[in-house]
Amino acid sequence: MTRVHQAIIVAFLAVAVATLGATIVPAAAETVDVSDSHGGSVAEYDARWAGLAARGVSVRIVGPCQSACTVLLRHIPRGRICVTEAASFGFHLAHLSSATAILWSGYQGDIRAWINQHGGLKQDFIWLGAPEIFRFFHKCPA
Protein backbone atom coordinates (compact mmCIF):
# COMPACT_ATOMS: atom_id res chain seq x y z
CA MET A 1 0.00 0.00 0.00
CA THR A 2 1.37 3.39 -0.96
CA ARG A 3 1.59 6.38 1.31
CA VAL A 4 -1.15 8.07 -0.70
CA HIS A 5 -3.49 5.13 -0.09
CA GLN A 6 -2.59 5.12 3.60
CA ALA A 7 -3.27 8.85 3.83
CA ILE A 8 -6.65 8.42 2.12
CA ILE A 9 -7.61 5.57 4.48
CA VAL A 10 -6.49 7.53 7.55
CA ALA A 11 -8.45 10.58 6.37
CA PHE A 12 -11.51 8.44 5.67
CA LEU A 13 -11.31 6.83 9.13
CA ALA A 14 -10.89 10.23 10.79
CA VAL A 15 -14.03 11.52 9.07
CA ALA A 16 -15.93 8.32 9.95
CA VAL A 17 -14.92 8.53 13.62
CA ALA A 18 -15.77 12.23 13.79
CA THR A 19 -19.17 11.61 12.21
CA LEU A 20 -19.88 8.65 14.49
CA GLY A 21 -18.87 10.66 17.52
CA ALA A 22 -21.18 13.48 16.51
CA THR A 23 -24.15 11.13 16.31
CA ILE A 24 -23.45 9.63 19.74
CA VAL A 25 -23.03 12.87 21.67
CA PRO A 26 -26.47 14.14 22.74
CA ALA A 27 -27.42 17.72 22.05
CA ALA A 28 -27.72 20.06 25.01
CA ALA A 29 -31.14 19.61 26.58
CA GLU A 30 -33.58 22.46 26.72
CA THR A 31 -34.46 23.57 30.25
CA VAL A 32 -37.85 25.02 31.10
CA ASP A 33 -38.16 27.23 34.19
CA VAL A 34 -41.30 27.10 36.30
CA SER A 35 -41.40 30.20 38.43
CA ASP A 36 -44.94 31.22 39.35
CA SER A 37 -47.46 28.84 37.88
CA HIS A 38 -50.89 29.11 39.45
CA GLY A 39 -52.30 26.24 37.43
CA GLY A 40 -55.39 26.26 35.25
CA SER A 41 -56.82 23.59 33.00
CA VAL A 42 -55.40 20.15 33.80
CA ALA A 43 -56.10 19.06 30.21
CA GLU A 44 -54.13 22.02 28.79
CA TYR A 45 -51.21 21.53 31.17
CA ASP A 46 -51.26 17.78 30.50
CA ALA A 47 -50.98 18.34 26.73
CA ARG A 48 -48.28 21.01 27.18
CA TRP A 49 -46.10 18.85 29.45
CA ALA A 50 -46.60 15.78 27.26
CA GLY A 51 -45.23 17.77 24.30
CA LEU A 52 -42.32 19.13 26.31
CA ALA A 53 -41.50 15.66 27.62
CA ALA A 54 -41.47 14.32 24.06
CA ARG A 55 -38.79 16.94 23.27
CA GLY A 56 -36.72 15.71 26.23
CA VAL A 57 -36.77 18.95 28.20
CA SER A 58 -35.44 19.33 31.69
CA VAL A 59 -37.36 21.38 34.24
CA ARG A 60 -36.06 23.81 36.82
CA ILE A 61 -38.61 24.68 39.51
CA VAL A 62 -37.67 28.15 40.77
CA GLY A 63 -40.97 29.17 42.38
CA PRO A 64 -44.47 27.87 43.02
CA CYS A 65 -45.89 25.13 40.80
CA GLN A 66 -49.43 24.69 41.98
CA SER A 67 -52.55 22.89 40.98
CA ALA A 68 -52.57 21.84 37.30
CA CYS A 69 -48.87 22.72 37.02
CA THR A 70 -48.10 19.62 39.10
CA VAL A 71 -49.20 17.46 36.16
CA LEU A 72 -45.62 17.90 34.94
CA LEU A 73 -44.75 15.15 37.44
CA ARG A 74 -46.74 12.78 35.21
CA HIS A 75 -44.53 13.47 32.20
CA ILE A 76 -41.07 14.67 33.18
CA PRO A 77 -38.79 12.02 34.74
CA ARG A 78 -37.67 13.05 38.20
CA GLY A 79 -34.04 12.90 37.11
CA ARG A 80 -34.76 15.79 34.71
CA ILE A 81 -36.37 17.97 37.41
CA CYS A 82 -34.36 20.13 39.75
CA VAL A 83 -35.61 22.50 42.43
CA THR A 84 -34.30 25.66 44.07
CA GLU A 85 -34.76 26.92 47.63
CA ALA A 86 -37.78 28.94 46.39
CA ALA A 87 -39.42 25.95 44.67
CA SER A 88 -42.71 24.55 45.90
CA PHE A 89 -45.45 22.25 44.71
CA GLY A 90 -49.02 23.04 45.69
CA PHE A 91 -51.31 20.00 45.61
CA HIS A 92 -55.11 20.05 45.95
CA LEU A 93 -58.29 18.56 44.52
CA ALA A 94 -59.07 19.71 41.01
CA HIS A 95 -62.53 21.08 40.19
CA LEU A 96 -63.36 17.93 38.21
CA SER A 97 -62.86 14.44 39.63
CA SER A 98 -61.51 13.32 36.24
CA ALA A 99 -58.84 16.04 36.44
CA THR A 100 -57.96 14.98 39.99
CA ALA A 101 -57.56 11.41 38.71
CA ILE A 102 -55.14 12.61 36.02
CA LEU A 103 -53.09 14.51 38.57
CA TRP A 104 -53.08 11.67 41.12
CA SER A 105 -52.09 9.05 38.56
CA GLY A 106 -49.03 11.12 37.65
CA TYR A 107 -47.66 11.36 41.19
CA GLN A 108 -45.13 8.67 42.10
CA GLY A 109 -45.70 6.56 45.19
CA ASP A 110 -43.47 8.58 47.50
CA ILE A 111 -45.21 11.83 46.51
CA ARG A 112 -48.62 10.20 47.04
CA ALA A 113 -47.48 8.98 50.44
CA TRP A 114 -46.32 12.49 51.36
CA ILE A 115 -49.67 13.94 50.27
CA ASN A 116 -51.55 11.31 52.29
CA GLN A 117 -49.35 11.98 55.35
CA HIS A 118 -50.41 15.62 55.09
CA GLY A 119 -54.14 14.95 54.98
CA GLY A 120 -54.62 13.88 51.37
CA LEU A 121 -55.87 15.96 48.49
CA LYS A 122 -58.53 18.44 49.57
CA GLN A 123 -59.82 21.86 48.49
CA ASP A 124 -57.01 23.71 50.32
CA PHE A 125 -53.44 23.48 49.12
CA ILE A 126 -50.83 21.24 50.67
CA TRP A 127 -47.40 22.80 50.04
CA LEU A 128 -44.23 20.83 49.48
CA GLY A 129 -41.32 23.23 49.72
CA ALA A 130 -37.79 23.56 51.06
CA PRO A 131 -36.21 21.89 52.85
CA GLU A 132 -38.54 18.87 52.55
CA ILE A 133 -38.72 19.14 48.75
CA PHE A 134 -35.07 18.06 48.56
CA ARG A 135 -36.06 14.58 49.79
CA PHE A 136 -37.85 14.10 46.47
CA PHE A 137 -35.98 16.23 43.93
CA HIS A 138 -32.34 17.17 43.45
CA LYS A 139 -31.22 20.73 44.05
CA CYS A 140 -30.50 22.78 40.94
CA PRO A 141 -26.84 23.59 40.38
CA ALA A 142 -25.88 27.12 41.30
FENLIN-V902505 format. One record per backbone hydrogen bond with DSSP energy under -1.0 kcal/mol. NH is the residue of the N-H (numbers start at 1). CO is the residue of the C=O. If there is no record, write none. Layout:
NH|CO ; NH|CO
This chain:
6|2 ; 7|3 ; 8|4 ; 9|5 ; 10|6 ; 11|7 ; 12|8 ; 13|9 ; 14|10 ; 15|11 ; 16|12 ; 17|13 ; 18|14 ; 19|15 ; 20|16 ; 21|17 ; 22|18 ; 23|19 ; 24|20 ; 25|21 ; 32|58 ; 34|60 ; 37|64 ; 45|41 ; 46|42 ; 47|43 ; 48|44 ; 49|45 ; 50|46 ; 51|47 ; 52|48 ; 53|49 ; 54|50 ; 55|51 ; 56|53 ; 57|52 ; 58|30 ; 59|80 ; 60|32 ; 61|82 ; 62|34 ; 63|34 ; 65|88 ; 66|37 ; 67|90 ; 69|66 ; 70|67 ; 71|68 ; 72|69 ; 73|70 ; 74|71 ; 75|72 ; 76|72 ; 80|77 ; 81|78 ; 82|59 ; 83|138 ; 84|61 ; 87|84 ; 88|63 ; 89|128 ; 90|65 ; 91|126 ; 93|122 ; 100|96 ; 101|97 ; 102|98 ; 103|99 ; 104|100 ; 105|101 ; 106|103 ; 107|104 ; 112|108 ; 113|109 ; 114|110 ; 115|111 ; 116|112 ; 117|113 ; 119|116 ; 120|115 ; 126|91 ; 128|89 ; 133|129 ; 134|131 ; 135|132 ; 136|133 ; 137|133 ; 140|83
